Amino acid sequence: MLRLKQPKSIILLILDGWGHRVSTDYNAIALAKKPHWDHLIKTVPHTLLQASGLSVGLPAGQMGNSEVGHLTIGAGRVIYQDLTRIHKSIENGDFMNNKIFILGLLSPGGVHSHETHLYALLELCAQMGISNCYIHAFLDGRDTPPKSAANSLIALEEKCKQLGIGNIASLIGRYYAMDRDNRWERTKAAYDCIVGGRSLCVASTALDGLEAAYARNETDEFVQPTCLYKSDAAPITVQSGDVVFFMNFRADRVQQLSRAFLDPDFLNFKRITSPNLGGFVSLTEYATDIPSQIAFPPQSIKNGLGEYLSKMGLKQLRIAETEKYAHVTFFFNGGIAAPFPYETRLLIPSKKVAHYDMAPKMSLLEITDQLLKAISQKEHDVIICNFANPDMVGHTGNQMATQEAITCVDACIGKMVVVQIYDFT
């Protein structure tokens, strides 16, 4: 007879992007084969958590995201997110006391930015009498429908017309401008467009540029960097003396481009030029070693889970692949980059593919191997691990690939449960 052993460790396994919906329409999780998950749901106590809106410190009705989820889990309480704080400041006029100038994700998605914040920046520029205001617009299509940028561009142009200031200088899909996985050739393409006025694609207006991208079968996320200027004019670029205002409030996908602007010893690619900026303002803090002026400094989150475990002298291990490494470390620790005492981190490199529907398993098998190894070594009191597949493959919109990802996650859950119950003492 097999005797169950009492585990000494806790495993917090975060299935990133895994949600619950009764309807099976376009529901990859419900439609995928996942026998281990189904068995657990039938046999062990469980509950559902709300991961959006006010429950995680976002405005009512605003969808959640990985950053907010990990921050809330780690904090163990509701933390008003940067989006909510900025919204409130705009409503009461405090935001108009902050400083200026503009590139970032043009999107109503509310995950990395919000276009209403861009409108507030434009109003601030108008109040200050700044006439030479230009926008390098990054397009979403990931946290918004894949071909929805036209509405945002039209609304932005209307706002500029209303205020009498502001011109869109370029269009760049977030695939290029907001890479976070050290694919520096993408960052370089965005930087060359913004700073050097160099891009393979050129258009005279934003809507013309977007239409041309759609004709190339590119959705918003993947729009190639496109400089916008008339045939008798020159591209509008960031030059020495200019002030840059990066309007994204989420940090993880803006660090690479920010470093290209600000790092004097930058070596990740050869910069076409390195302008001596009059200022670089970020809406929030992107990293402690990125020397930007910060419009909204970070909140201090005390005694979160990671800090508490450390104070108790408990050993903790964080495991994730590159795409979610910041989430189980920086975000989970309340925006603190350095590990706490007794905290060990293990980074598994993400696969180098254009889109994760091309590799639905991602690096899950390698992560699971390391997780099982850590369980068997019995060196940690708490193991915090992220499975990124449901989120990252789900974002591609490829339902069959997402179902494959879910099935792979389920198989790895099965392996972990068996080892945790029977082998870990």
TITOR-159887 format. One record per atom (N, C-alpha, C, O): z negated, x negated, y negated; residue in one letter. Coordinates in steps of 0.02 Angstrom, whole numbers, plus 50000, padded with zeros to 5 digits. Atoms other than C-alpha are relative to their C-alpha. Layout:
ZXYa ...
This chain:
500004995750060m 500005000050000m 500004995649938m 499624990849933m 499945004050061l 500504993349829l 499445001849952l 499355007749935l 500574998850044r 498994991449715r 500204998449927r 500434993049912r 499855001050071l 499234993649527l 499494995349970l 498894995749986l 500445004750034k 498504979949419k 499935002049926k 500415004549896k 500134998250069q 497724982749250q 500324994949953q 500134989049955q 499695004950046p 498824974749115p 499514997849946p 499095001749923p 500425002750054k 497974963648988k 500374999749934k 500074998249882k 499605000550061s 499384964148863s 500305006749982s 500405011150024s 499644994250025i 500194977348756i 500704997949981i 500804992849948i 499315001350021i 502074977848738i 500225005749955i 500235011549975i 499714995250046l 502764986648586l 500754998950000l 501004994049971l 499275000749993l 504604989248627l 500335005049953l 500275011049961l 499684995950051i 505614995748480i 500735000950019i 501124996250018i 499314998449984l 507215004448531l 500355002049935l 500345007849916l 499744999050068d 508125002648366d 500585004950001d 501085003950036d 499464995050004g 509185017948325g 499965005450052g 500395009850054g 500084995049946w 508575028248474w 499645006049971w 499085005449947w 500294994050028g 508245046048418g 500025005850048g 500245005250105g 500034994049959h 507995063548484h 500355005849964h 500205007349907h 499674993950024r 509135078548459r 500185004350060r 500455001750109r 499894995649943v 509285093648572v 500745000850014v 500955000550072v 499284999249991s 511145096248544s 500314993750029s 500124988150011s 499665005849970t 512265085048649t 500664998449965t 500994993649985t 499375001350036d 513745085848528d 499964993149967d 499514991949926d 499975006750029y 514205067848483y 499334996250008y 499174991849969y 500675002849989n 512495063048553n 500034995050057n 499954996850115n 499915005249949a 512745046548644a 499384999150043a 499434997850103a 500625000949962i 510915045548695i 499925005550052i 499755004150109i 500064994549953a 510905062748774a 500524999750055a 500395001850112a 499445000049952l 512575059948862l 500004993950045l 500314994150098l 499995006149961a 512245042448927a 499585000750064a 499115004750066a 500415000449939k 511585038749102k 499414995449985k 499494989649968k 500615003750016k 509785033249079k 499435002250046k 498945005150022k 500494997449952p 508775036749237p 499294997749988p 498825001649998p 500685002550011h 507285025849191h 499675003749942h 499095005749946h 500264996350058w 507065034049021w 499845007250020w 499315009850003w 500104993049980d 507265051449095d 499385000750044d 499005005550037d 500594999849956h 505945047449227h 499364999349959h 498885002949971h 500595001050042l 504715041149096l 499845006349960l 499265008349955l 500104993950040i 504965056648988i 499695005550042i 499295009550017i 500254994849955k 504585067649139k 499304998650026k 498945003250045k 500615001849963t 503075058049203t 499444997049958t 498884996649983t 500535003150039v 502115049849061v 499905003749934v 500385006749908v 500114996850065p 501305056648902p 500444996949946p 500554990849945p 499575002550054h 502425055148750h 499995004949942h 499775010649949h 499944995750059t 502715062048577t 500594997749959t 500894992549973t 499455001850045l 504025061748440l 499714997949932l 499215000749910l 500195002450066l 503855052448275l 500545001749949l 501135001349964l 499534998950054q 504655057148110q 500144993449966q 499684989949945q 499825006650025a 505615042048045a 500445000449938a 500834995849925a 499604999350061s 506385048447884s 499605003549946s 499055006049959s 500304996250054g 505965055947716g 499304997749982g 499144991849986g 500675001550026l 504185056847652l 499554996950053l 499074993450036l 500425002749946s 503475052147823s 500014992450000s 499534989350025s 499965007350003v 504045034247794v 500084997549929v 500324992049917v 500025002250069g 503895033647606g 500665000349963g 500744997349910g 499354999050033l 505675038747563l 500005006849964l 499575011049978l 499944993450030p 506215053247452p 500125005350054p 500425003950106p 499914994549953a 506205070147541a 500745000850017a 501165000949973a 499324999149978g 507775072347645g 500404993650009g 500964993850033g 499655006349994q 508245053847640q 499934997350071q 499384996950098q 500035002549931m 508715046847810m 499644993350002m 499654989449954m 500345006349990g 507695032447878g 500474994450018g 501084995550023g 499595005749980n 508305015147925n 499544994950034n 498934995750035n 500385004949961s 507764999948025s 499474996549959s 498904995549982s 500485003650042e 506924990947881e 499385004249988e 498825001949997e 500554995550015v 505865005947833v 499585001450062v 498975001550060v 500364998649938g 505435009648014g 499544994350020g 498964995550037g 500415005749980h 504814992148052h 499434998849950h 498884997149970h 500525000850051l 503864991047887l 499445005050011l 498855003350006l 500504994749990t 502985007547924t 499604998850064t 498994999750064t 500365001549938i 502565002848104i 499514994349989i 498924994750009i 500435005850011g 501884986148050g 499425001449953g 498874998949963g 500534998450049a 500894993347903a 499505004950028a 498915004750011a 500454994949973g 500175007748003g 499825005449951g 499325008949959g 500134994950052r 500275018947850r 500665001249963r 501144997449972r 499414998550040v 501545026847733v 500014995349940v 499544995049901v 499905004550057i 502205013947609i 500585002749959i 501135003649985i 499454997850041y 503215020247463y 500534994649996y 500394989049974y 499475005049996q 504875011447484q 500284998649930q 500185002449883q 499715001950064d 505815002547345d 500445005549972d 500445006649911d 499574994650023l 507055017047338l 499605005249963l 499795007449909l 500414994950031t 505665029347299t 499704997549935t 499695001249885t 500295002950061r 504825017847172r 500514999749944r 500355001249887r 499475000650051i 506475014947082i 500195006949974i 500285007949914i 499864993250021h 506875033547082h 499485002449950h 499655005249897h 500534997650044k 505185037247004k 500024996649932k 499894999849881k 499965003750064s 505405023746872s 500575002549957s 500525002949896s 499434997350037i 507105030746825i 499815006749969i 499985008249912i 500184993350023e 506385048246811e 499534999749939e 499605003949894e 500475000150056n 504985043046692n 500194995049945n 499824994249896n 499755004350053g 506005030546592g 499794992750004g 500034988649965g 500235006949995d 505105014646647d 500564995250015d 500564989449993d 499465004549978f 506685007646724f 500404997449941f 500684991949944f 499605002150057m 507505006746553m 499694994049964m 500004991249919m 500315006050029n 506284992746508n 500174993750039n 499994988250018n 499825005949960n 506984981346644n 500664997049975n 501004999849933n 499425003850024k 508384968846624k 500625001650042k 500615006050085k 499334997249986i 510244969546667i 500484996450050i 500214991550075i 499275000949985f 512024966146751f 500254999650073f 499824997850114f 499964995149944i 512994972246906i 500504998150056i 501104997650044i 499594999849939l 513634969647084l 499555002650055l 498945001850054l 500404997249946g 513094978247243g 500365005750035g 500945007350021g 499724994949957l 513374992147367l 500045006749963l 499535009649945l 499894993550032l 514145007747288l 499965005350054l 500445006350091l 500124995449943s 513425020947402s 499455004949983s 498975003249948s 500564995350004p 512375036747407p 499564999650062p 499115003750071p 500345000549936g 511705030847575g 499254999149996g 498885001750037g 500725001050009g 510015025147511g 499684995250049g 499074995050053g 500285004849952v 509815011747644v 499954993149969v 499434989849975v 500005006650033h 510294996147547h 500015000749924h 499824996149888h 499934998950072s 510605003647375s 500065007549990s 500085011450037s 499834993050016h 510875020047286h 500405000049935h 500204996949886h 499555000350058e 512275023447164e 499685002749936e 499905001049882e 500344997650061t 511105032747046t 499664994249963t 499584994449902t 500305005950033h 510265015947013h 500534996349960h 500384993549907h 499455003050038l 511955009046960l 500125003849936l 500235000849883l 499914996050061y 512145023446839y 499464998449949y 499604997949889y 500555001650045a 510435019346766a 500124993249967a 499964992249908a 499855006650028l 510965001146744l 500545000649946l 500504997349894l 499474999050050l 512535006846653l 499725003149936l 499915001249881l 500314996950058e 511505017846539e 499594994949961e 499584995049899e 500385005350033l 510375003046503l 500464995449961l 500304993449905l 499515004250035c 511884992446459c 500245003449937c 500315000249884c 499764996350058a 512505006046342a 499475000149945a 499634999249887a 500544999950049q 510805007246257q 499924993349965q 499744993049906q 500075006750028m 510804988446230m 500634997849962m 500654992349934m 499395001650036g 512544989046154g 500444994950035g 500844991650002g 499595004749962i 513334978746293i 500665003450017i 500675008550052i 499354997049988s 515194982346299s 500384996950058s 500775000250091s 499645003449947n 515804969346423n 499605000350065n 499304995450087n 500384998749938c 515034976846580c 500495001350056c 500905005850052c 499534999449945y 515954974746745y 499625000950066y 499054998650073y 500324998449937i 515584980546921i 500424997350057i 501014998950064i 499705002149938h 516004971547082h 499715004550055h 499145003550076h 500254994549958a 515854986347200a 500094998550074a 500654997550098a 499975000649928f 515414983947383f 500035007150030f 499685011650007f 499894993449971l 515974998547491l 499615000750065l 499534995850103l 500464998949944d 514875006347625d 500365001850065d 500604997350100d 499654998049939g 515635016547767g 499614998750064g 499874999450119g 500435001349942r 514185012047882r 499405004749998r 499235007850049r 500544995150010d 512725022147813d 500275006349967d 499895010849949d 499644994250026t 514005034547746t 500625000950044t 500784996550083t 499394999249961p 515595041947824p 500494994349987p 500504991649932p 499585006050005p 516905028347856p 500535000149946p 500774994949924p 499504999650054k 518135034847726k 499745004749946k 500035010049933k 500314995850051s 517025041847589s 499944996649933s 499664999549886s 500095003950061a 517135028547454a 500345003149939a 500135002049883a 499634997250056a 518385038247348a 499545004249955a 499595003849894a 500454995850039n 517045050647295n 499554995949955n 499444997549897n 500455004350039s 515885036747239s 500384996449944s 500124995649889s 499605003550051l 517275027547147l 500185004749943l 500155002849884l 499824995150051i 517835043247056i 499395001549956i 499445001849895i 500614998550038a 516035047347006a 499814994249955a 499594995249899a 500175005950040l 515755029546946l 500474999449940l 500244998049884l 499535000450055e 517335029646841e 499865005349948e 499945004149888e 500184994650046e 516805046246765e 499394998049959e 499354999349899e 500605002250035k 515105038846722k 500174994749948k 499924994849892k 499795005250047c 515915023646642c 500365003149939c 500265001049882c 499644996750054k 517065034946541k 499525003749954k 499605003649893k 500494996350038q 515605045646486q 499604995549953q 499464997249896q 500415004750039l 514605030546427l 500414995649954l 500144992749906l 499575004350040g 516085021346355g 499934992650016g 500144988449977g 500065007049977i 515675005346452i 500114999750075i 500045004750110i 499975001149928g 515984997946623g 500705000450028g 501065005350015g 499375000049964n 517504993246725n 499884997150070n 499484992650078n 500055002549932i 517684990546912i 500454994050007i 501064994549997i 499625006249998a 518224972546938a 500264998350069a 500764994850075a 499775001449933s 518394972047126s 499725005150049s 499225008450035s 500244996249943l 518194981447289l 499904995150058l 500344991050071l 500135004449943i 517394972547438i 499625004050052i 499085006750037i 500374996849947g 516894980147604g 499364996350015g 499344990150011g 500655003149987r 515084976847650r 500034995250059r 499614990750064r 499895004749945y 515724968047807y 500054992949974y 499824988250007y 499925006750031y 516154953447692y 499414998349954y 499124992949960y 500485001650053a 514914954647549a 499275000050024a 498844997049993a 500704999049979m 513354959047650m 499874997650071m 499455000450106m 500145002849934d 513434948647808d 499304997050001d 499074994149952d 500675002949994r 511724943247872r 499944995650063r 499394993450080r 500025003649936d 512194933948032d 500344993249996d 500624990850046d 499725006750010n 512794917447959n 500754999550013n 501004994350032n 499275000249997r 514614922247966r 500254998549929r 500495002949893r 499915002050070w 514884912447807w 500725000749976w 500835001049916w 499314999050022e 516774914547807e 500085006849967e 500505007649923e 499994993450032r 516464932847763r 499704999549930r 499985002149882r 500325000850065t 515264928347624t 500454996249952t 500484997849892t 499545003950042k 516514915547559k 500565004449972k 500735003749913k 499464995650024a 517884928747548a 499765004449943a 500125005449894a 500284996050054a 516744939647442a 499864995849938a 500034997849882a 500165004550056y 516154925147334y 500634997949963y 500644997949901y 499375002150032d 517934919047302d 500305005549957d 500595004249905d 499744994350039c 518414936447243c 499595001049936c 499885001949883c 500444998550057i 516914938647128i 500014994449949i 500044995649889i 500075005750045v 516834921147056v 500664996749983v 500774994449927v 499375003550010g 518584914247078g 500595004449986g 501135001949969g 499444995550010g 519654929747062g 500544999150052g 501135000650040g 499525001249946r 520484925047226r 499895005050057r 499345005550084r 500044995349944s 520854938247357s 500705001050027s 501205000749990s 499354998749969l 522254941847479l 500295006549975l 500905007449975l 499774993450022c 522344959547412c 499845000849926c 499324998749901c 500074998850072v 522584964747231v 500245007149986v 500705009550018v 499794993450021a 522704981847149a 499865000849926a 499474997149897a 500104998950072s 522784988746973s 499425004749986s 499135004449932s 500574995450008t 521465002346999t 499605000250065t 499844998250118t 500444999649941a 520025005347118a 500295004750052a 500295003150112a 499734995349951l 520825020547198l 500644997550031l 500774998850090l 499405003149971d 522465011247220d 499804994850053d 500104994450106d 500245005049952g 521514997247305g 499735003150063g 499855000650118g 500284996549942l 520605009447419l 500565003050042l 500545002750103l 499434997049964e 522225018547464e 500384994750039e 500604995950095e 499655005449966a 523045001947507a 499604997650061a 499894996050113a 500425002149943a 521564997347618a 500065005050057a 500115003150116a 499924995049948y 521695013847711y 500684999450033y 500755000550094y 499335001049971a 523555010547734a 500014994150048a 500434993850093a 500065005749954r 523044994147819r 499535001750058r 499354997350097r 500464997749947n 521925004547935n 499304997049994n 498954996050044n 500685002450013e 520334997747854e 499585005949976e 499795009549931e 500474995150026t 518865009447832t 499574996549946t 499614990549937t 500365002650058d 517655007247686d 499634993450015d 499674988749976d 500405005949984e 516534994647773e 500424993650005e 500184988149990e 499595005849985f 517994983247814f 500564998749949f 501024994849962f 499505001150052v 519004983947653v 499994992649980v 499484989949961v 499955007150019q 519624966347619q 499864999249926q 500035003649886q 500115001150071p 519064958847454p 500635001049960p 501164998249975p 499424998050040t 520224965947322t 499844999449926t 499425003149900t 500075000650073c 520304960047142c 500395005549966c 500945007249987c 499684994650036l 520724973847019l 500184997849930l 499744996149890l 499785001750068y 521764969846866y 500735002049991y 501105002550040y 499314998250015k 523374974646780k 500454994050008k 500224988350007k 499525005449988s 524944964546808s 500054995149942s 500234989349951s 499975004450059d 524864957646631d 499324997249980d 499234994749925d 500685002450015a 523024952946642a 499774995250055a 500124994150104a 500295004549951a 521904940946736a 499415003550035a 499125008150007a 500584997049966p 520564945246865p 499354998949961p 499284993949926p 500645000350035i 518824948546797i 499494996950047i 499344999750100i 500445003749955t 517614935946870t 499344998249966t 499294998349905t 500645002550026v 515814929946851v 500094992849980v 500314988650019v 499915006750027q 515814914546741q 499354997449970q 498865001149964q 500605002950030s 514554902646663s 499795004049938s 500215006049898s 500274996250056g 513434911446538g 499925007450015g 499555010849981g 500074993049982d 513644928346622d 499335001250034d 499034996650062d 500614998049965v 512124937746688v 500205004650058v 500585009350048v 499864995949941v 512204945046863v 499395004250016v 498835001750018v 500544995649976f 511174960146914f 500215002550068f 500705006250074f 499864997949931f 511164962747103f 499615006450011f 498995006350012f 500334993550000m 510794981347124m 499755002250069m 499425007450073m 500284998249935n 510404981647311n 499244999250000n 498984994449971n 500725000849997f 508564984747345f 499764997450067f 499194995150073f 500195002749935r 508554979747528r 500224992750005r 500774991049984r 499915007250006a 508434961047556a 500454996850051a 500814992050036a 499725004049946d 509174956447723d 500744998749994d 500984993550017d 499275000850003r 511024958947685r 500254997349933r 500864997449920r 499775002950064v 511064951047513v 499794992749992v 499964989549942v 500255006950007q 510254934247547q 500564994950000q 500554990249961q 499485005149995q 511824924847596q 500404999549935q 500514994049910q 499625000150062l 512824929847442l 499574997649942l 499814994049898l 500455002450053s 511314927047329s 499924992550002s 499924989249950s 500075007349994r 511094909447396r 500634996549977r 500594991149948r 499375003050024a 512934905847362a 500014999549924a 500304994849897a 500055000250073f 512584909947179f 499474995149975f 499574991849924f 500605003050029l 510894901547160l 499794993350030l 499434989649997l 500245006149968d 510664887147282d 500384993949975d 500984993449987d 499645005950026p 511084870547195p 500234995350054p 500694991350044p 499815004449944d 511194861847364d 500365003950054d 500335002150113d 499674995649952f 512234875447447f 500544996350038f 500974993150008f 499535003749958l 513234868547594l 500355004450052l 500735001850093l 499734995849946n 513734883647699n 500755001249994n 501085002750044n 499285000350010f 515474883747624f 500134996749933f 499684996249891f 499835003250063k 516384874947484k 500135005349948k 500615009249953k 499924995050052r 516164885447329r 500584998349954r 500664992549933r 499425001150043i 517724887647225i 499784997749931i 500134993749899i 500345002250061t 516604885547073t 499295002550003t 499145007250040t 500704998050001s 514754887047037s 499795001149928s 499554996549896s 500144998750071p 514494895646869p 499264999049983p 498825000650023p 500685000750027n 512954891446766n 499815006649968n 499955007849909n 500124993150022l 512314909146751l 499495000449943l 499034996449939l 500504998650051g 511414915846600g 499385003250029g 498855003249998g 500564997049965g 510294924846724g 500235003350064g 500815005450069g 499864996549937f 510224932046899f 499405004550014f 498865002150030f 500534995149992v 509204947946915v 500115003850065v 500665006350076v 499964995949940s 508854956447081s 499535005949993s 499005005449962s 500404993950008l 508194974047094l 499314999150033l 498805001350006l 500625001549965t 506874968247220t 500014992750021t 500504989250009t 500025007049977e 506334951547294e 500404999450065e 500285003050113e 499585001049940y 507634945347419y 499714994850046y 499784995450107y 500355005149960a 506684929947479a 499604995849951a 499774995249893a 500435003950044t 505314919047410t 500344993749973t 500154991149921t 499655006050022d 506514904347397d 500665001549965d 501054996949952d 499414998150041i 507884914047305i 499755001049929i 499395005949916i 500314999950067p 507504910747120p 500315005049953p 500585003249900p 499744994850044s 508024927247046s 499445002949958s 498855002449976s 500474995950037q 507184937246910q 499965006750037q 500485009550054q 500094994249958i 506464952347000i 499795006049958i 499285005949924i 500154994050039a 506514969646921a 499395003650028a 498975006149991a 500564996649967f 505304977047049f 499694995250050f 499904995050108f 500335004749953p 504154963847126p 499725003750060p 499575009650057p 500224996749938p 503574967247304p 499285002549996p 498864999849961p 500684997549993q 502054977747345q 499624995650050q 499924992750095q 500415003849954s 500624969147433s 499735004850054s 499365009550038s 500224995949944i 500304976847605i 499474996150039i 499634991250072i 500555003749970k 498604971347669k 499815003150068k 499845009150077k 500294998149936n 497924972047846n 500475004350042n 500265009250073n 499544996949954g 499494977647935g 499864997750071g 499404993850083g 500145001449930l 499604976448123l 500024992550015l 499584989950048l 499955007249987g 500204958348127g 499414996149973g 499144991850007g 500565003550031e 498854952548007e 499345001650037e 498924997350047e 500604997949965y 497514962548099y 499934996450067y 499394993950084y 500025003549936l 497974955148268l 499824992749990l 499434989850029l 500145007050015s 497924937948191s 499264999049984s 498954994350008s 500715000550017k 496194940848117k 499555000750061k 499004997950064k 500384999049939m 495594946448288m 500084994250049m 499774994150102m 499895005849956g 496204929948363g 500445001550059g 500434997950108g 499564998149945l 497484938748473l 500684996849992l 500954996549936l 499355003350002k 499084929848518k 500555005350005k 500535009750048k 499444995250000q 500674939348478q 500664996450001q 500734991049973q 499335002749995l 502494936148517l 500495005149972l 500455011049989l 499484995750027r 503964943348420r 500674997750029r 500844991850026r 499355001649970i 505664943948508i 500535004749973i 500445010849972i 499434996050022a 507334949848437a 500614995549996a 500554989449994a 499405003950013e 509134944648419e 500114999649925e 499765002949886e 499925001650071t 509814938748253t 500035006249956t 499715006449903t 499904994150041e 510314955948189e 499345003549982e 499295006849930e 500644996550011k 508514962348202k 499404995349996k 498834997549997k 500555004950002y 507504946348191y 499575001149938y 498955000949942y 500394998950062a 507004949648010a 499575006350005a 499055006849973a 500364993649996h 506444967048059h 499344999350039h 498845002350020h 500625000849962v 505164961548190v 499554994549972v 499014993349998v 500405005350031t 504544947348079t 499855001949927t 499305004349912t 500094999050072f 504774949247890f 499805007249984f 499295008349951f 500144993050017f 504834968247879f 499365002450035f 498955005850005f 500584997849962f 503544971148016f 499364997349969f 498845000649971f 500595003150031n 502354959447924n 499915002049927n 499544998849890n 500104997550067g 502504969247763g 500334995949946g 500094995749889g 499655004150049g 503744957747678g 499754992949994g 499914989449947g 500255006949998i 502844941647722i 500444995950046i 500524997750105i 499525003849961a 504054928447782a 499674995450051a 499924994850107a 500325004849955a 502854915847861a 499625003650055a 499335008950043a 500384996949946p 502094919848031p 499254999549988p 499024994849956p 500735000350003f 500244923948041f 499754995050053f 500114993450100f 500295004149946p 499084912548141p 500015003750066p 499905009850069p 499954997349932y 499294915348329y 500635004250011y 500705007550062y 499374996349993e 501014923148298e 500564995250018e 500684990349982e 499435003949978t 502484915748393t 500635004249994t 500625010350006t 499374996350009r 504294920448360r 500544997050045r 500584990950054r 499455002249957l 505804919648475l 500645003549978l 500705009649983l 499364997450024l 507554921848405l 500544999050052l 500654993450076l 499435000349954i 508994925948522i 500645001049959i 500695006149925i 499404999250041p 510704923048440p 500405006350018p 500495007850077p 499554994449989s 511794938448418s 500694997650018s 500894992050001s 499325001749979k 513534938548492k 500454999549938k 500385003349890k 499535000950055k 514924932548377k 500625004350012k 501135001950037k 499454995349994v 516044947848379v 500105003649934v 499635004149894v 499864996550063a 516884957548239a 499605006549995a 499335008049942a 500364993749998h 516094974148291h 499645000450067h 499894998050118h 500405000249939y 514744977248420y 500235005050053y 499975004850109y 499724996049946d 515724990648511d 500444995750045d 500634997850100d 499635004849958m 516694975548576m 499544996550049m 499774993550098m 500505003049955a 515084969448659a 499375004349999a 498865002349971a 500564995250005p 513934984548683p 499344997550027p 498814999750005p 500635002749974k 512664974548782k 499674995349949k 499084993849955k 500245004750050m 512484962948631m 499644994250036m 499914991450084m 500375005449967s 511164949848677s 499405002850039s 498904999350049s 500564996649969l 510064962248769l 499784996850065l 499184996350079l 500195003149936l 510124953648939l 499594993649988l 499114992350024l 500365006150016e 509564937248861e 499305001649973e 498814998349989e 500654997950027i 508174946148765i 499545002350057i 498965000450059i 500414997449945t 507584954948922t 499764994350045t 499194994450068t 500225005849960d 507554938649020d 499404996549967d 498924994850001d 500555003350035q 506444930948886q 499385004449999q 498815001950002q 500574995349999l 505354946548880l 499654999850068l 499034999550070l 500295000249934l 505094946349068l 499644993350012l 499124993050044l 500315006649994k 504734927749061k 499334999849963k 498834997249989k 500624999950039a 503434930448925a 499465004250035a 498875002450035a 500484995849963i 502624944349027i 499704996150058i 499094996250068i 500245003649941s 502504933349181s 499564994049981s 499124992150019s 500405005850021q 501784918649082q 499305001849978q 498854997649979q 500664997350016k 500324929449025k 499644996049944k 499044995049947k 500285004150053e 500074919248866e 499875004049936e 499565001449889e 500044996150063h 500144933348736h 499635006550012h 499705009750064h 500364993749996d 499014948048703d 500445005949981d 500365011450007d 499554994750023v 500364958048615v 500704997149995v 500804991649967v 499305002050006i 502254956748631i 500375005649963i 500365011449983i 499624995250040i 503324965348499i 500734998150005i 500934992649986i 499315001649983c 505154966348548c 500465005549974c 500295011449976c 499504995350026n 506704974548472n 500624999950044n 500904994650058n 499354999149968f 508184981348570f 500475003149948f 500375008849928f 499594998150058a 509554982648438a 500595004550016a 500885007549971a 499364996949980n 510964990848537n 500115007149975n 500645008449947n 499864993250023p 510735009348497p 500205000349927p 500645004149908p 499855000050071d 510745005648311d 500674996549984d 501104999549952d 499425004050020m 512064992048298m 500655002550031m 501175002549998m 499394997349969v 513304999248423v 500125007149975v 500695009149964v 499934993350027g 512955016848361g 500335000249932g 500715004849917g 499715000450067h 513445011548186h 500764999350002h 501105000949953h 499275000749996t 515215007848247t 500355006850006t 500945007349991t 499704993549990g 515495026348283g 500385000850065g 500685006050077g 499664999849935n 516185022348455n 499525003050051n 499064999650074n 500484996549958q 515345035148566q 499964997150070q 499414996450097q 500005002749932m 515865027848734m 499644993350003m 499254991950049m 500345006550002a 515295010448684a 499255001049990a 498844997350018a 500714998750011t 513645017648622t 499665002650063t 499105000750078t 500284997749937q 513375026748786q 499914994150048q 499404993850084q 500075006049959e 513685010248876e 499394996049978e 499024993450019e 500575003650026a 512405002148762a 499345003350021a 498874999950039a 500604996349980i 511125015748800i 499844998950073i 499264997850091i 500105001149928t 511375013648987t 499734993050013t 499304992050056t 500245006949993c 511114994848970c 499274999549977c 498874996250011c 500694999950024v 509524997548868v 499555003150053v 499005000650067v 500394996549949d 508905009649001d 499864995550059d 499304995350085d 500105004649944a 509174996849139a 499484994749984a 499084992950027a 500495005250020c 508184983949042c 499305002949993c 498814999650007c 500644996650001i 506794996549012i 499715000350071i 499124999150082i 500224999649930g 506724998949200g 499734993450025g 499214993350058g 500245006649979k 506544980249230k 499324998549969k 498874996050003k 500625001650035m 505174978749101m 499425004150028m 498875001550037m 500544995749975v 504174993549167v 499764997650068v 499164997450080v 500205002449933v 504204986849345v 499584993849995v 499054993350027v 500385006250006v 503624969549293v 499335001249965v 498824998349986v 500614998850037q 502334976049170q 499475003450044q 498885001650041q 500484996349960i 501524987849295i 499754995950060i 499164995950075i 500195003049936y 501554977349452y 499844992549997y 499464990050039y 500065007349999d 501614959049401d 499554997249946d 499334991449951d 500355002750059f 500674957349237f 499265001750006f 499065007550003f 500724998849993t 498804955149259t 499614996649944t 499004997049942t 
